[in-house]
Amino acid sequence: MAIGRFVSRGGEKLEGALDHFKINVEGMICLDAGASTGGFTDCLLQRNVSKVYAVDTAYGELAWKLRNDKRVTVLERTNLLYGVKPLDETGEKVDLVAVDLGWTKLHLAIPKILEYLKPGGSIVALIKPQYEFGVSQKGGGNVESKGVLTEDYAYIVASKVRGKLQEMGLLTSELFASPVKGEGGNQEYFVVLKKQ
């Protein structure tokens, strides 16, 4: 993976997951949940998707080159948990949802995400153990310096999240360690989800 090919490191993360899970996104309509600067969106565009809905609660973070790409619908100040207005209004469904949420626990966002997914569609979700792990639980031997979870504990947390998603009735892939570590050096994991 070449550094600097994407507007953020998120592109390298998603690239690794798409390659690992052998997902061909060419021609797909996608939703980037938690778009931020747009690393996931950039990766999807470079793989020739037909459209990306770039959704984020923030404003002004999405890279300029992505804002100007006619395949991108920029949806800032949009909390996915409360709906995505253009999709709600048109009823359009997407083929793939790429998820990189910070402070929102994944299992809370999945029910809304499923509303926008076509039958047979996939969710490629980044599990961020450092956020899934409750703030009140931090401490002990599971946290290294500066809030970085030990890799063993990060895997345990990611496995628990995967288990919770299975309990919600989703088909889940195995966990795939992101090739690029997250905030502060935290190990993050991808999982592919499908409706049963």
N, C-alpha and C positions, 0 to 999 in steps of 0.2 A: 504494500500500500504506500503510495507516494504521499508525502506530507505536503499540504498546501493545495491539494486537488479540490478541496471542499471549503465552503465558507466557515466551517467550524469542525472540530474533532468529531462531532456527532456523525458527520458523513462517513468518516472512517469506521466508526462503530457499526453503523447500519450496513455498510459495504461488507464488513466481515460476516455479519449475520446472514445477509442475503446470499452470499457465496456459500457459507456453511450449510444453510438449509436448502440450497439450490432453488431459490425462488426467482423466477423470471418475471419481472414487473413490466416489461415492454408493453405499451399500449393501455396499461391499466389506469383507472381513476383511483386516486389515493387520497387519504386524509393523513396529515401529519399532526398528531395530537401532542401539543407541547412544542411547537415549532421553534420558538426562541430565535436564534440567529439564522437558523434554517439548514443546519447540517444534514438532517434527514431529508428535507425537501430537495436540497442540492443533489444528494446521492440519487434520489428517485428520478430527478430530471435527467441526470447524466446517464441513467439507464432507460431513457426514452419512454417514460410514462406519458399518458396523454393529458393528465390534469392532476394537480395537487391542491387540496384545500389545506392551507397552512393556518392552523388554529393555535392561538396563544392568548393568555390573559393579559400579557404585557402589551405595550405600545411602542413602536419604533425600533424594535430589535431585529426584525427580519432584514437580512442583507439586501442592499440596494439592487444588486443584479437579479435577485429572485423576485423582488417587487415588480421589476420591469419585464419579467418573463410572462408572456401571455398565457402560459399553461398554469400559472399560479393564481389562486384566489386567496388573497390575504384577508384573514379574519382575526384581527387584533381585538383586544379587550373583550375576548369571547371565552367564557368559562364553559368548557365542554360539558360539565355536569348539568348545566342549565340549558343546553341545546346549542345547535349550530344553525342559525336562522336560515341561510340559503338552502340547506339540506332539509330542514323542517318544512320550509315553504314549498319546495319543488318535489319533495319525496325521493330525490335522487339517492341512490345507494352507491357505495364505493366497493372496489374489488379488494383493497388492502388498506389497513390502518397501521401506520407506524407510530408507536407510542413511546414518548420520552417525557414523563411527567416528574416534576420535582417533588413538591410538597403534597401532592394528592396520592394517596395510596391506590395502587393499581386496581384492587378489587372494587373500589368505589367508583372508578371510571368505566370499568368494563360494561356494566349494564347499558349505559348510554351509548358507548361505542358500538355495541351490538345492534342498536337500532339503525345505524347507518351502514351496516355491512350487508353486501349482497349474499344470497345463499351461496355457499361454497367459498366465500371470501375468507381472507386470513387476516389475523392481527399479529404483527411482529412487535412484541412488547419488550422494552428494556426494564428489567427489574433492578431498582436501585436500593440495595439493602440498607444503605445509610439513611434513607428516608422511610423505608418500610419499618425499620427498627425504631420503636417508640423512644422519644426523647427521654422519658422518665426511666427507661430501661438501661440507658447508657451507663457504663461503668464496669467494674470487675475486669476480668481477664479477656473480655471479648472486644475491647476497644484499645487500639494502639494510640499513639499521640495524635493530637489535633482532630479527634473525632473519626479517625479512620478505623473501620472494623477490621479485625484480623480476617485473612482470606478464608480460613475454616469457618468462622462465624458468618461471614458474608454468604457463603454457600448454604449454610444451615437456614439463614433467613430467606434466601431466594427459594430454597426448596419448600419452605413453609408457605410462601406466597404461591408457588406453583400448585401446592396441595389445595390451597383455598380456591384457586381458580378451577381446579378439577371438581371440587365440591359444588361449584356453581354450575356444573354440567358441561364444561368445556373440554374439548379434546386438546391436550397439551403435548408439545414436543419435549424432548429432553432439554435440560438447561445448557446454554452455550455461553462460555465466559467471553465477555466482550474483549476484543483484541486491544482496545484502548481503555485504560482505567478511567474512572470517573473522578469527581471532585476530591481533591486531596490524596488521590491514589487509591480510592476505594474500588474494589473489584465489583463489577456489575455483570448481570447475566441477561441474555435474551431468551425468550420463549416464544414459540409460535402457537397461536390459539385458533381454534375453529369451533363453530357450533357443531353439536352432535346431530 
